[in-house]
Amino acid sequence: MAKAKGKKDAKHTQSHIRARLEYLQHAATYLHNAHRFQPGNDAEPRDLASAQLVPLSDDKAIEPTPAATQHTAKAPSANLSRAYISQMRGVSLKTQIRLPRALKRSFCKRCDTLLTPGVNCTHEIQNASHGGKKPWADVLVVRCLVCKAEKRFPQTEKRGKKLVDRRKESQPPIQLKKS
């Protein structure tokens, strides 16, 4: 009879996959920030039609303006960032490794864009409970400005104690008389 093998530490199993996930996340963040902070690159999306306006004439061939070629050259780094996030999600799903909650909430599940508050997403706290009377019903709504998707996250605050529990605490304990 063969010896039963002991279980390996769950912490060290599949460390190469965890390293790959971490690398993809760092690469996506770097490419997203590099695209965002390039000189002459606004945080708001540009209108490509206005960048390529060239007067039409029969004599001259239409050539795109330098601003239009610069804008199209910068776009692939944003798309590469989205591709890395998509690949990271695929690897984690296939290997059944759970991503941390903060990491999952940092990108859009529909378009795989890295969410930056004020730049390409908005955060808003909503409470639709009878005029906001229930503080435990707060919901954080994150809207992606790229694909217009909404993600809703309940804000878990401690609820107040129920009336039965409050009454039990306020009443003194009943003491039995010894005879």
CORKABEL-V24793 format. One record per helix or strand of 2 or more residues. SS is the DSSP state (~ for helix, > for strand). FROM is the first residue (numbers start at 1). TO is the last residue. If there is no record, write none. Layout:
# CORKABEL-V24793
SS;FROM;TO
SS;FROM;TO
This chain:
# CORKABEL-V24793
~;15;36
~;48;51
~;66;95
~;101;104
>;121;126
~;135;137
>;139;144
>;150;154
~;163;170
